[in-house]
């Protein structure tokens, strides 16, 4: 759908872009936009990422945004902070529509009921390094988490990683991270889980097993992982980069491409341990939000199509 050839001949009323253009050259996106304009097809763009979390450099993504944002007939984004950045960078107004639930309602309801049963003295802090996308900086946060969680009665630090990062022949192998994690695991300072991509059901079970999920990002904009945690009433500790804290209630620590404050991360873990804050979203909240989001999109599409 991002190929100009498809847009030239396909039958559709409106194109709404959200993701999927990471590897598209700006020239091809510009041609797509030209085709849409020639066919009088409205173009809606939801700006999820103002900095691509998969790109080490921001250059390509900025060039892509410089094509897409000015050309869109309507812009959406997830937070007021992102809308303000869009206004500053391109002089465009983006409607703020929050990120909907990620976990299905039946699973949310089931885990909310289980959360009402006391979990004893265990306090499980999770760090998930996935396939080590460019925005992640686990080696900054890990020593702080190891030391802080070790001082908490019942504290357990669990680190999950994909095989491609930690296996000897993994295509994203990180020798320093692998050596550190395996040494700390051998010393009993963390629980290390190595696996391939989790199914949705396994991912929800994993997130719901945590008291806290720490996001180890040094840059980024918004997070679906954060929303899934909120669906399951798992507290999120998020960095100050991007607009994560505007998505919903989280605990924050100072971390961006220039700064990292170890004490702020330790303080956030201690606050989560001491206060056990209820920062999640209820099923009913998510139901109401989903309906509001659907209504907003339907109204926008009708206005652009004149119906």
C-alpha positions in Angstrom: 0.0 0.0 0.0 3.0 2.3 0.3 4.0 1.6 -3.3 2.9 4.4 -5.7 1.9 1.7 -8.2 -0.6 0.2 -5.7 -2.1 3.7 -4.9 -2.4 4.4 -8.6 -4.8 1.5 -9.4 -6.2 0.2 -6.1 -9.9 0.8 -5.1 -10.0 2.7 -1.8 -11.5 5.9 -0.3 -8.8 7.1 2.1 -5.3 6.1 3.1 -4.5 6.1 6.8 -0.8 5.5 7.6 0.5 4.5 11.0 3.6 2.2 10.6 5.5 0.3 8.0 7.6 2.9 6.1 10.9 2.4 8.0 12.8 1.2 4.9 11.0 3.4 2.3 13.1 6.1 0.7 11.7 9.6 1.0 11.5 9.9 -2.8 9.1 6.9 -2.9 7.0 8.3 -0.1 6.9 11.7 -2.0 5.7 9.8 -5.1 3.0 8.1 -3.1 1.8 11.4 -1.8 1.7 12.8 -5.3 -0.4 9.9 -6.5 -2.9 10.4 -3.6 -3.2 14.1 -4.3 -3.8 13.5 -8.1 -6.5 10.9 -7.2 -8.1 13.2 -4.6 -7.6 10.5 -2.0 -7.5 11.9 1.6 -4.3 11.0 3.5 -4.3 10.6 7.2 -1.1 10.0 9.2 -0.9 9.0 12.9 2.5 10.2 14.1 3.5 7.5 16.5 7.3 8.0 16.3 9.0 11.3 16.1 12.3 9.4 16.5 12.4 5.9 15.1 13.4 3.5 17.9 15.0 1.1 15.4 17.3 3.6 13.7 20.6 4.6 15.3 20.6 7.8 13.4 17.5 10.0 13.1 18.4 11.3 9.6 16.3 8.9 7.5 13.2 9.1 9.7 13.4 12.9 9.8 13.5 12.9 6.0 10.5 10.6 5.8 8.6 12.8 8.3 9.4 15.8 6.2 7.5 14.2 3.4 4.6 12.7 5.3 3.7 15.4 7.9 3.3 18.4 5.6 1.4 16.3 3.0 -1.2 14.8 5.3 -4.8 16.0 5.1 -5.1 15.3 8.8 -2.6 14.4 11.5 -3.1 12.4 14.7 -0.7 11.7 17.5 -0.9 10.2 21.0 0.2 12.9 23.4 0.1 16.6 23.9 3.9 16.7 23.9 4.2 15.1 20.5 1.5 17.5 19.2 3.6 20.4 20.4 6.7 19.0 18.8 4.9 18.6 15.5 3.6 22.2 15.8 7.2 23.4 16.4 8.8 21.4 13.6 6.3 21.6 10.8 3.7 24.2 11.9 1.0 21.6 11.7 -1.8 20.8 14.2 -2.2 17.2 15.2 -5.3 15.9 16.9 -4.4 14.1 20.1 -6.0 10.6 20.3 -4.6 8.3 23.1 -3.3 4.9 22.4 -6.0 2.3 23.0 -5.7 -0.9 25.0 -3.3 -3.6 23.7 -4.4 -6.6 25.7 -7.9 -8.0 24.9 -10.6 -7.3 27.4 -11.2 -10.9 28.5 -7.5 -11.3 29.4 -7.4 -7.9 31.1 -10.4 -8.9 33.2 -8.9 -12.2 34.1 -5.6 -10.7 35.3 -7.3 -7.9 37.2 -9.2 -10.5 39.2 -6.0 -12.5 39.9 -4.2 -9.3 41.0 -6.7 -8.9 43.8 -5.2 -12.0 45.5 -2.1 -11.1 47.6 1.2 -12.1 45.9 3.1 -12.6 49.1 6.5 -11.0 49.7 7.8 -11.4 46.1 8.6 -8.2 44.2 9.5 -8.9 40.6 11.2 -6.2 38.5 11.4 -7.0 34.8 13.8 -5.7 32.1 13.1 -6.9 28.6 15.8 -6.3 26.1 14.0 -8.0 23.2 16.2 -8.0 20.1 18.1 -5.0 21.4 16.6 -2.3 19.2 18.8 0.8 18.7 16.9 2.9 21.3 17.8 0.6 24.1 20.6 1.1 26.6 20.4 -1.9 29.0 24.0 -1.6 30.1 23.2 1.7 31.7 20.3 0.6 33.7 21.3 -3.0 34.6 24.0 -2.3 37.3 21.5 0.1 39.0 18.7 -2.5 39.0 21.0 -5.3 40.2 22.2 -3.3 43.2 18.8 -1.8 44.0 16.7 -4.9 43.7 19.3 -6.9 45.7 18.5 -4.6 48.7 14.8 -5.3 48.6 13.3 -8.1 50.8 11.7 -10.5 48.3 13.1 -8.6 45.4 13.8 -10.5 42.1 15.3 -9.0 39.0 14.2 -10.8 35.8 15.8 -10.1 32.5 14.3 -11.5 29.3 16.2 -11.4 26.0 15.8 -12.9 22.6 18.2 -15.6 21.4 19.4 -13.4 18.6 21.1 -11.2 21.2 22.5 -13.7 23.6 23.1 -16.9 21.6 26.7 -17.3 20.4 25.7 -17.3 16.8 22.8 -14.8 17.1 22.6 -12.3 14.3 22.3 -9.4 16.9 24.8 -10.9 19.4 26.0 -8.4 22.0 29.1 -9.9 23.7 29.3 -7.4 26.5 25.6 -7.7 27.4 25.7 -11.5 27.1 28.8 -11.7 29.4 27.3 -9.4 32.0 23.9 -11.1 32.1 25.3 -14.6 32.4 27.8 -13.6 35.1 25.1 -11.9 37.1 22.7 -14.8 36.6 25.5 -17.3 37.8 26.0 -15.1 40.9 22.3 -15.3 41.7 21.7 -11.6 41.2 19.1 -11.9 38.4 16.9 -14.5 36.7 17.8 -14.7 33.0 15.2 -15.9 30.5 16.4 -16.4 26.9 13.7 -17.2 24.3 12.4 -16.4 20.8 9.6 -14.0 20.2 6.7 -14.7 22.6 3.2 -15.3 21.5 0.6 -12.8 22.6 -0.7 -15.1 25.4 2.8 -15.8 26.7 3.7 -12.1 26.5 0.6 -11.1 28.6 1.4 -13.8 31.1 4.9 -12.6 31.4 4.0 -8.9 31.8 1.3 -9.8 34.4 3.9 -11.8 36.4 5.9 -8.6 37.0 5.3 -6.0 39.6 7.4 -3.5 37.6 8.6 -3.3 34.0 11.5 -1.0 33.3 11.8 0.6 29.9 15.6 1.0 29.1 15.2 3.5 26.3 17.6 6.4 25.6 15.4 7.8 22.9 11.9 7.2 21.5 8.4 8.8 21.4 5.6 6.5 22.5 5.3 2.9 23.7 2.8 0.1 23.1 4.6 -2.0 25.7 3.8 0.7 28.3 0.1 0.4 27.3 0.1 -3.4 27.6 1.6 -3.1 31.1 -1.1 -0.6 32.1 -3.7 -3.0 30.8 -2.4 -5.7 33.2 -1.8 -3.4 36.2 2.0 -3.7 35.9 3.8 -0.6 37.0 6.0 1.0 34.4 9.2 2.8 35.1 9.8 4.9 32.0 12.7 7.2 30.9 12.2 10.9 30.5 13.0 10.9 26.8 10.1 11.0 24.5 6.5 11.4 25.8 6.0 8.1 27.6 4.9 9.8 30.8 2.1 11.6 29.0 0.6 8.3 27.8 -0.6 7.4 31.3 0.6 7.3 34.9 4.1 5.9 35.2 7.2 6.3 37.4 10.0 8.2 35.7 13.8 8.3 35.7 16.2 10.6 33.8 17.5 8.9 30.7 18.0 10.3 27.2 20.8 10.3 24.6 22.9 12.7 26.7 21.9 12.1 30.4 21.4 9.1 32.6 20.7 9.6 36.3 21.2 6.3 38.2 19.8 7.7 41.5 16.5 8.6 39.8 16.1 5.0 38.5 16.9 3.6 42.0 14.4 6.0 43.5 11.7 4.9 41.1 12.3 1.2 42.0 12.1 2.1 45.7 8.9 4.0 45.2 7.3 1.2 43.4 8.4 -1.2 46.1 7.4 0.9 49.0 4.1 2.3 47.7 2.9 -0.4 45.2 1.2 2.3 43.2 -2.0 1.4 41.2 -1.1 3.0 37.8 -3.0 0.6 35.5 -6.2 1.2 33.6 -9.5 -0.6 34.4 -11.4 -2.6 31.8 -14.2 -0.1 31.8 -11.8 2.8 31.3 -10.3 1.0 28.3 -13.8 0.2 26.9 -14.8 3.9 27.1 -11.5 5.0 25.6 -11.8 2.5 22.7 -15.3 3.8 21.9 -14.1 7.4 22.0 -11.1 6.6 19.7 -13.4 4.8 17.3 -15.9 7.7 17.2 -13.0 10.2 16.7 -11.7 8.2 13.7 -15.2 7.8 12.2 -15.9 11.5 12.5 -12.5 12.4 10.9 -13.0 10.0 8.0 -16.5 11.4 7.3 -15.3 14.9 7.4 -12.5 14.2 4.9 -14.8 12.3 2.6 -17.6 14.8 2.8 -20.2 12.3 4.1 
